[in-house]
């Protein structure tokens, strides 16, 4: 007598929390990819992206560092010669 073992994926409930969404976004994944990876329906993905972009006291993209959203700071740095560049020497 032969027994057949079917390899079935275990049930994984969809993750719909802001924490899992934010972890993927902070890892560098774009919103569309995160929605696919977490198996999110369109309206829920849009809501989580809105929540992710909302930070108290921050405007613009939540993925940018705070100084990059400060136009006065960027203008002052550019007036002082811009950001330093590190020269890479090949061996």
C-alpha positions as CSV (number, residue, x, y, z in Angstrom):
1,X,0.0,0.0,0.0
2,X,1.4,3.4,-1.0
3,X,0.7,6.6,0.9
4,X,0.9,9.9,-0.9
5,X,2.0,13.0,1.0
6,X,0.8,16.2,-0.4
7,X,3.0,19.2,0.4
8,X,0.5,21.9,1.3
9,X,1.4,25.3,2.6
10,X,0.2,26.0,6.1
11,X,-2.6,28.6,6.4
12,X,-1.1,32.0,7.0
13,X,-3.7,34.6,8.0
14,X,-3.3,37.9,6.2
15,X,-1.3,40.5,8.2
16,X,-3.2,43.7,8.2
17,X,-1.4,45.6,11.0
18,X,0.3,48.9,10.7
19,X,3.4,47.4,12.4
20,X,3.9,44.8,9.8
21,X,3.2,47.3,7.0
22,X,5.6,49.8,8.5
23,X,8.3,47.2,9.0
24,X,8.2,46.3,5.3
25,X,8.2,50.0,4.2
26,X,11.1,50.9,6.5
27,X,12.9,47.9,4.9
28,X,12.7,49.8,1.6
29,X,9.8,48.0,-0.1
30,X,7.5,50.3,-2.2
31,X,3.8,50.4,-1.2
32,X,2.7,48.2,-4.1
33,X,5.2,45.4,-3.2
34,X,4.2,45.5,0.4
35,X,0.5,45.2,-0.5
36,X,1.4,42.1,-2.5
37,X,3.7,40.5,0.1
38,X,1.2,41.0,2.9
39,X,-1.8,40.0,0.6
40,X,-3.6,43.2,1.3
41,X,-6.8,44.3,-0.5
42,X,-6.5,47.7,-2.2
43,X,-8.5,49.8,0.3
44,X,-6.7,48.3,3.3
45,X,-3.3,48.9,1.6
46,X,-4.2,52.5,0.8
47,X,-5.4,53.1,4.4
48,X,-2.2,51.6,5.9
49,X,-0.1,53.8,3.5
50,X,-2.0,56.9,4.7
51,X,-1.4,55.9,8.3
52,X,2.3,55.2,7.6
53,X,2.8,58.6,6.0
54,X,1.2,60.4,8.9
55,X,3.7,61.1,11.6
56,X,3.1,63.7,14.3
57,X,5.0,66.9,13.3
58,X,6.3,65.5,9.9
59,X,5.2,66.6,6.4
60,X,5.9,64.7,3.3
61,X,7.3,61.2,2.8
62,X,7.9,59.4,6.1
63,X,10.8,57.5,4.5
64,X,12.9,60.7,4.1
65,X,15.0,61.8,7.0
66,X,13.6,64.8,8.9
67,X,16.3,67.2,7.7
68,X,15.5,66.4,4.0
69,X,12.0,67.9,4.6
70,X,13.4,71.1,6.0
71,X,13.8,73.5,3.0
72,X,15.7,76.1,5.1
73,X,18.3,73.5,6.2
74,X,18.8,72.1,2.7
75,X,19.3,75.7,1.4
76,X,21.8,76.5,4.1
77,X,23.8,73.3,3.4
78,X,23.8,74.0,-0.3
79,X,24.9,77.6,0.3
80,X,27.8,76.3,2.4
81,X,29.0,74.1,-0.4
82,X,26.7,71.1,-0.3
83,X,27.1,67.8,1.4
84,X,30.6,66.3,1.5
85,X,31.5,63.5,-0.9
86,X,33.9,60.7,0.1
87,X,36.4,59.9,-2.6
88,X,36.8,56.2,-3.2
89,X,40.3,55.0,-4.2
90,X,40.6,51.8,-6.0
91,X,43.3,49.4,-4.9
